[in-house]
Amino acid sequence: MEEKQVFLLYAETQVHAGTGFETGVVDLPIQRERTTKFPVIQGIKGALRAYFRVNSKDKGKEIEIFGSDPESGEETKPGNLNFSEAKILLFPVRNPDKLFVWVTCPLVLVRFAKAVDEEEVIKEIEERAKIDYDKCLPLFDARKVYLEEIKLEAVDIDLPKTRRLIAKISRCAPIDYLKNKIKSDVVIVNDTLFSEIVQSMTEVVPRIRINRETKTVEEGGLWYEEYLPQDTVMYFVVRKSYYNNMKDSLMETFKSTVHGNLVNIGGKETVGKGMVWIYAWGDEDGDSQS
Amino acid sequence: MKLWGIFFEPEDWVGFREVRSFSFSDRVESVFPTSFPFYGAVRTALMRRGKDFDPGDSERAGTIRMFGPFIFENTSDGKKICFPIPKNVYKVGDEYKTMPVLETEEGFLPWKPELDADSKIEEDFIELRELERMRKGESFKAVSLKHAEFVARETRVGIALETDKKRARERMIYSISYYRFRNGGFVMLTDDERTAELISEIEGVFLGFRSRWVNVEIEEIKTDVFDPLEKENVAVYLVTPAVFSGGGVPSSRTLVGRKILTTVGVRKLPVSGWDLQKKMPKKIYHAVSPGAVYYLGDKANENEHEESELRDFGFGRYVFMEWKKLREG
């Protein structure tokens, strides 16, 4: 098995990992994969390093894990752990019956199952989870499912291994109420529809800049920011780099520093955004991968 | 010939630096890679696993033999491998054709006989099964990387943070372009059994800049495209870069033991990289870019046989195809 550890992220507040200014309707859009338009957070390593620096206060360990600081003027050293970008796993969408449900799709689930070495789940999804564009597979009993204004006909396909995987994912939620909700309130939709949902159902928030003297909005001081909604679930993978000989404890050090803690990722921290709970996959069942 | 495909499927994105310096506040374009980063990644993974093999160095391939890279897409029909398209392919309407040769008193010229042929086609790749059809002289299709849904060039803007204060450092902004696959990746090929055996034990490698994780799988490929064609009018087209003693054309003016009549699409491609062991840039080669076509004629003298340099690193691999004479009148 590869020497790796998967971490889940559960968004306690909205998250903005931006691309910078764009000329479209949204001035500050979030980062997305170009091929699928699925949301991602690319620069997760910097945010984790900042958290580690503040909470561990062990400069030596920080350099071992994340690499040297190029500003130090000394010979640079690469980090001993390698961080993937954060990828979408479950995306919350308004639903009239359940208040909200989490939406995902076969492509997302297969990618995640690959990351956590659940080969049987990949096989089950590839063989059985064929979902048309106007249909969905809810984990709860329903004949029709509304995702905001989209009405989908529910199909009855038994995916026991996938259901078990989602039950394990539910452990990343910070409280039991949300853990139990994830176990049942997940809807699997077609890959293309999921791509459209994560493009059209993010939160777009107007912001203004106030002139401190006149207390009015400054000219040109209106802009729109895009956020991943609260309760979004994402994941990322940390691997020991090939230069990590004799440093097996580094993964444990990193894991114990971030697991179960609230970390700030992305921008707009001072307006209360980007707070995510981090959960180390496999931690509760002794199935940790590192 | 027994052939294996070594499939490199990136977990998120993968990028390869172009051969030039860069710094913060700069834009770095990712380029289509040579075989070197794949050799480096595979060797490191094997060394990490303590495998008994000769890792070679920047100038010697050692035990590993691979050629490529090409790209592939996972489909319900299996993995579809796409090769660079030969530069003698042109398009009339929706039909793809290969240039016949016009024989003149001065020599041979590749020619597009149709007046309404596209002067430059957008398609830059050809799928393996279509390449087999092209070799047989049947109708074939080509793929444009720009419009392919399974791969895209993506640009990332990065900033350096003052980690104590979590704010951007002044002027520390940069952008990098890289490859993002939807459901596919890069593929290297090998006809070496020992290489296939060694790589079958690797689950993944760190590849390209920022050491991105890439899952590795190996599968046997059934195809005859790399087999020689026993025909009179044979052309070869490069699927990987080649480094010839004479530049674009070997100084012996021969290839695969035959005289070169004429060429299409022979363009210079600088090839280099960073030597991690010596901590200095590698030697820069002026290679011929993939897709170049060499139309071949009579057999050459035995002592005029010439191959590309760096062949152990997969340079100078070609596919044989037939060419036709342009009818007179």
Chai-1 contact restraints between the chains, C-beta under 6 A:
chainA,res_idxA,chainB,res_idxB,connection_type,confidence,min_distance_angstrom,max_distance_angstrom,comment,restraint_id
A,E2,B,E203,contact,1.0,0.0,6.0,A-B,restraint_1
A,G20,B,V157,contact,1.0,0.0,6.0,A-B,restraint_2
A,E33,B,R180,contact,1.0,0.0,6.0,A-B,restraint_3
A,R34,B,A152,contact,1.0,0.0,6.0,A-B,restraint_4
A,R34,B,E154,contact,1.0,0.0,6.0,A-B,restraint_5
A,R34,B,R180,contact,1.0,0.0,6.0,A-B,restraint_6
A,T35,B,A152,contact,1.0,0.0,6.0,A-B,restraint_7
A,T35,B,R180,contact,1.0,0.0,6.0,A-B,restraint_8
A,T35,B,R182,contact,1.0,0.0,6.0,A-B,restraint_9
A,T36,B,R182,contact,1.0,0.0,6.0,A-B,restraint_10
A,Q42,B,R156,contact,1.0,0.0,6.0,A-B,restraint_11
A,G46,B,L161,contact,1.0,0.0,6.0,A-B,restraint_12
A,R49,B,T163,contact,1.0,0.0,6.0,A-B,restraint_13
A,A50,B,T163,contact,1.0,0.0,6.0,A-B,restraint_14
A,A50,B,K166,contact,1.0,0.0,6.0,A-B,restraint_15
A,R53,B,T163,contact,1.0,0.0,6.0,A-B,restraint_16
A,N82,B,S211,contact,1.0,0.0,6.0,A-B,restraint_17
A,S84,B,E11,contact,1.0,0.0,6.0,A-B,restraint_18
A,S84,B,D12,contact,1.0,0.0,6.0,A-B,restraint_19
A,E85,B,D12,contact,1.0,0.0,6.0,A-B,restraint_20
A,R239,B,W213,contact,1.0,0.0,6.0,A-B,restraint_21
A,Y242,B,T44,contact,1.0,0.0,6.0,A-B,restraint_22
A,Y242,B,R48,contact,1.0,0.0,6.0,A-B,restraint_23
